[in-house]
Amino acid sequence: MIIYKDIVTGDEVISDSYEMKIVDDTVYEVDCKKITLGAENFDTGANPSAEEQEEALEEGQKQVIDVVDAFRLNFLGDEDSGSRAFGTKKDFQAQLKGYLKKVVLKLKEGGADDGKIKEFQKKVQNYWTSKIAPNFSDYDFYTGETMDPDGMVLLLNYREDGMTPYVTIWKDGLSEMKV
């Protein structure tokens, strides 16, 4: 298995046990699932098809997104009120620029030439302009376990069906660790 870490913070953000789709050679999109954690539900022999199914969560249960839970990602904002850390595109763009500068430094340390770096910067700008900026209000923002403000911010959105969450992860901001 390969675990992918943020090259700036070292936080684990995804693994190859999830299907990772490369988009525009810039980001990975990873479909997630909503899962229920908490109190165990034991079958007592009741016939659920004959009884009204309860849609609410049982006491002690909570619904989470599998990738967020598995990699201990932290929501940037206030989950109770639903407020987000980046209220405006400008706020997020400032954080992203700072992060990308750190990624460029890491790429240079890794031996990337100026051509690769310019290509990386162009791809990120194109992705920002075509995908993130027009849909900015649809995203939730997550950071790694350390909550390092200089680290990668993962973007969470929902597919066209409105039910399937997915995260967007900067491809060149990752390092691989085989386990």
C-alpha positions as CSV (number, residue, x, y, z in Angstrom):
1,M,0.0,0.0,0.0
2,I,1.1,3.5,-0.7
3,I,0.3,6.3,1.7
4,Y,0.5,9.8,0.3
5,K,1.7,12.6,2.5
6,D,1.6,16.4,2.2
7,I,5.2,17.3,1.3
8,V,5.0,20.5,3.4
9,T,3.7,19.1,6.7
10,G,4.2,15.3,6.4
11,D,0.5,14.7,7.2
12,E,-1.0,11.6,5.7
13,V,-3.8,12.7,3.4
14,I,-4.8,9.7,1.3
15,S,-3.7,6.2,0.3
16,D,-3.9,4.0,-2.8
17,S,-6.6,1.9,-1.1
18,Y,-9.0,4.6,-2.5
19,E,-9.5,5.0,-6.2
20,M,-7.6,8.2,-7.2
21,K,-8.5,9.8,-10.5
22,I,-6.0,12.3,-11.9
23,V,-7.7,15.4,-13.3
24,D,-5.9,17.8,-15.6
25,D,-2.6,16.3,-14.5
26,T,-2.9,18.6,-11.5
27,V,-5.1,17.1,-8.8
28,Y,-6.3,13.8,-7.6
29,E,-10.1,13.4,-7.1
30,V,-11.0,10.7,-4.7
31,D,-14.6,9.6,-4.3
32,C,-15.6,9.2,-0.6
33,K,-18.5,7.5,1.2
34,K,-20.6,8.6,4.2
35,I,-20.3,6.0,6.9
36,T,-21.9,5.7,10.3
37,L,-19.7,5.3,13.4
38,G,-20.6,4.7,16.9
39,A,-23.1,2.6,18.9
40,E,-23.3,-1.0,17.7
41,N,-26.7,-2.2,16.4
42,F,-27.4,-5.8,17.3
43,D,-30.1,-7.7,15.5
44,T,-32.8,-8.6,18.0
45,G,-34.9,-10.6,15.5
46,A,-37.3,-7.7,14.6
47,N,-38.4,-7.6,11.0
48,P,-37.3,-4.2,9.7
49,S,-39.4,-4.6,6.5
50,A,-42.5,-4.8,8.6
51,E,-41.6,-1.9,10.8
52,E,-41.0,1.7,10.0
53,Q,-37.3,2.2,9.4
54,E,-35.8,4.9,11.5
55,E,-33.8,7.3,9.5
56,A,-32.2,9.2,12.4
57,L,-29.0,8.1,13.8
58,E,-29.0,6.0,17.0
59,E,-27.7,7.5,20.2
60,G,-23.9,7.5,20.2
61,Q,-23.7,7.3,16.4
62,K,-22.4,9.9,14.0
63,Q,-22.1,10.1,10.3
64,V,-18.7,10.9,8.8
65,I,-16.9,10.9,5.5
66,D,-14.6,7.9,5.3
67,V,-11.5,9.7,3.9
68,V,-11.9,12.5,6.4
69,D,-12.2,10.0,9.3
70,A,-9.5,7.6,8.1
71,F,-6.8,10.3,7.7
72,R,-8.0,12.5,10.7
73,L,-8.6,15.5,8.5
74,N,-9.8,18.6,10.2
75,F,-12.6,20.8,8.9
76,L,-11.5,24.4,8.6
77,G,-14.3,26.4,10.0
78,D,-17.0,25.8,12.6
79,E,-18.9,22.6,11.9
80,D,-21.8,23.5,14.3
81,S,-22.6,26.8,12.5
82,G,-21.4,25.6,9.1
83,S,-19.1,28.6,8.7
84,R,-16.0,28.0,6.6
85,A,-12.5,29.2,7.3
86,F,-12.2,30.8,3.8
87,G,-15.2,33.0,3.5
88,T,-14.0,34.5,0.2
89,K,-12.0,33.4,-2.8
90,K,-9.4,36.0,-2.0
91,D,-8.9,34.4,1.5
92,F,-8.4,30.9,0.1
93,Q,-6.3,32.2,-2.8
94,A,-3.9,33.8,-0.3
95,Q,-3.5,30.5,1.6
96,L,-3.1,28.6,-1.7
97,K,-0.4,30.9,-3.0
98,G,1.6,30.5,0.2
99,Y,1.3,26.8,0.1
100,L,2.3,26.6,-3.6
101,K,5.4,28.6,-2.9
102,K,6.4,25.9,-0.3
103,V,5.6,23.2,-2.8
104,V,7.8,24.9,-5.4
105,L,10.7,25.0,-2.9
106,K,10.2,21.2,-2.2
107,L,10.1,20.5,-5.9
108,K,13.4,22.4,-6.4
109,E,14.9,20.5,-3.5
110,G,13.8,17.3,-5.2
111,G,15.7,18.3,-8.4
112,A,12.8,19.7,-10.5
113,D,14.0,22.1,-13.2
114,D,12.5,25.5,-14.0
115,G,10.5,24.0,-16.9
116,K,8.7,21.5,-14.7
117,I,8.0,24.2,-12.1
118,K,6.6,26.7,-14.7
119,E,4.4,23.8,-16.0
120,F,3.2,23.0,-12.5
121,Q,2.3,26.7,-11.8
122,K,0.5,27.0,-15.1
123,K,-1.6,23.8,-14.4
124,V,-2.5,25.0,-10.9
125,Q,-3.6,28.4,-12.3
126,N,-5.7,26.8,-15.0
127,Y,-7.3,24.4,-12.5
128,W,-8.0,27.4,-10.1
129,T,-9.6,29.4,-12.9
130,S,-11.6,26.6,-14.5
131,K,-12.7,24.5,-11.5
132,I,-12.2,26.0,-8.1
133,A,-13.0,29.7,-8.6
134,P,-16.4,29.2,-10.4
135,N,-17.5,26.6,-7.8
136,F,-15.9,28.1,-4.7
137,S,-19.0,28.3,-2.6
138,D,-19.6,24.5,-3.1
139,Y,-16.4,23.5,-1.4
140,D,-15.6,22.6,2.2
141,F,-12.0,22.9,3.3
142,Y,-10.0,20.3,5.3
143,T,-6.4,20.2,6.5
144,G,-4.2,17.4,7.8
145,E,-4.0,16.0,11.3
146,T,-1.4,18.6,12.5
147,M,-3.6,21.5,11.4
148,D,-0.5,23.3,10.1
149,P,-1.7,26.5,8.5
150,D,1.1,26.3,6.0
151,G,0.0,22.8,4.8
152,M,-2.2,21.5,2.0
153,V,-5.9,22.3,2.1
154,L,-8.0,19.5,0.7
155,L,-11.2,20.5,-1.0
156,L,-14.4,18.6,-0.4
157,N,-17.3,18.8,-2.8
158,Y,-20.2,16.6,-4.0
159,R,-20.6,15.0,-7.4
160,E,-23.5,16.0,-9.7
161,D,-25.8,13.4,-8.0
162,G,-25.5,15.6,-4.8
163,M,-24.9,12.5,-2.7
164,T,-21.3,11.4,-3.5
165,P,-18.6,13.4,-1.7
166,Y,-15.2,13.7,-3.2
167,V,-11.9,15.3,-2.2
168,T,-9.5,17.2,-4.4
169,I,-5.8,16.8,-3.5
170,W,-2.9,18.7,-5.2
171,K,-0.9,16.0,-7.0
172,D,2.5,17.6,-6.9
173,G,2.0,18.4,-3.2
174,L,2.3,14.7,-2.2
175,S,5.1,12.4,-1.4
176,E,4.7,8.6,-1.4
177,M,5.5,6.2,1.5
178,K,5.2,2.5,0.8
179,V,4.0,0.4,3.7
